[in-house]
């Protein structure tokens, strides 16, 4: 689904998503990734919610976001409670959404200047 044609200077915007891929700016990714307004980590290890560990989220935590949005594919699937609890215990919000909602929410928060990380798991898509 196409989200936007708009470009906001200096901000990584998610322009579209489809099963198994996202388009961030002009870059099409077909593997899981971390996205912030100014950074794209295209070689993020976990590919499914079942594989997601706190160690995987350390890269996102190190970016010091207000919130981490985890996009889990075509349906909302929650990671292990201890993973979410460990993130939230650091004072970081953590939301789990299906991929479309995660992409849209990330774009809104990033365009508002919020410090947000989208952790997009694409194999589930």
C-alpha positions in Angstrom: 0.0 0.0 0.0 1.3 3.4 -1.0 1.5 5.8 2.0 2.9 9.0 0.7 4.7 10.8 -2.2 5.8 13.6 0.1 9.4 14.0 1.1 10.3 15.8 4.2 13.9 17.1 4.1 16.2 14.9 6.1 13.6 12.4 7.3 13.4 8.8 6.4 9.7 8.4 5.5 8.1 5.0 4.7 6.6 5.6 1.3 4.9 2.2 0.9 4.6 -1.3 2.1 3.6 -4.6 0.6 3.9 -8.2 1.8 7.5 -8.8 2.6 8.8 -5.4 1.7 8.9 -1.7 2.6 10.0 1.4 0.6 11.9 3.9 2.7 12.6 7.0 0.5 13.9 5.4 -2.7 15.2 2.2 -1.0 13.2 -1.0 -1.2 13.9 -3.5 1.6 12.8 -7.1 1.7 14.4 -8.0 5.1 13.7 -6.7 8.6 15.0 -3.3 9.4 15.2 -0.5 12.0 14.2 3.0 10.8 14.6 6.4 12.4 14.2 9.9 11.0 17.9 9.9 10.2 19.1 6.3 10.2 18.3 3.1 8.4 19.6 -0.3 9.6 18.8 -2.7 6.8 20.6 -5.7 8.2 18.6 -6.3 11.4 18.8 -9.9 12.4 15.3 -11.0 13.5 12.9 -11.9 10.7 9.8 -13.0 12.7 8.3 -12.1 16.1 9.3 -15.6 17.4 13.0 -14.7 16.7 12.9 -11.3 18.4 14.9 -11.0 21.5 15.9 -8.2 23.9 19.4 -8.4 22.4 17.9 -7.6 18.9 16.2 -4.5 20.4 19.4 -3.2 22.0 20.3 -1.4 18.7 16.9 0.4 18.8 17.3 1.1 22.6 20.8 2.6 21.9 19.1 5.2 19.6 17.4 6.6 22.7 13.9 6.8 21.3 10.7 8.0 23.1 9.0 5.0 21.5 9.8 1.8 19.6 7.1 0.7 17.2 7.3 -3.0 16.3 5.6 -3.9 13.0 4.9 -7.6 13.0 3.5 -8.4 9.6 -0.1 -8.7 8.4 -1.4 -9.3 11.9 -0.5 -8.1 15.3 1.7 -10.6 17.1 3.3 -9.9 20.5 6.9 -10.6 21.4 7.7 -12.4 24.6 6.5 -10.4 27.6 10.0 -10.2 29.1 11.2 -8.5 25.9 8.5 -5.8 26.0 8.9 -5.4 29.8 12.6 -4.9 29.5 12.2 -2.1 26.9 9.4 -0.3 28.9 11.4 -0.6 32.2 14.0 1.7 30.5 11.3 4.4 30.2 10.8 3.8 26.4 7.3 3.3 25.1 6.9 0.1 23.0 3.9 -0.4 20.7 3.2 -3.6 18.7 1.2 -3.3 15.5 0.5 -4.9 12.2 2.9 -3.6 9.5 0.6 -1.1 7.9 -0.3 0.6 11.2 3.3 0.6 12.3 4.4 2.3 9.1 1.7 4.9 9.3 2.3 5.6 13.0 6.1 5.9 12.4 5.5 8.4 9.6 3.3 10.6 11.8 5.6 10.6 14.8 8.7 11.1 12.7 7.1 14.0 10.8 6.2 15.6 14.2 9.9 15.5 15.2 9.4 12.8 17.8 12.3 10.4 18.4 10.8 7.1 17.2 12.3 3.8 15.9 10.3 1.5 13.7 11.4 -2.1 14.1 9.8 -3.8 11.0 9.8 -7.6 10.9 9.2 -8.4 7.2 9.3 -12.2 7.0 6.0 -12.3 8.8 4.5 -10.2 6.0 
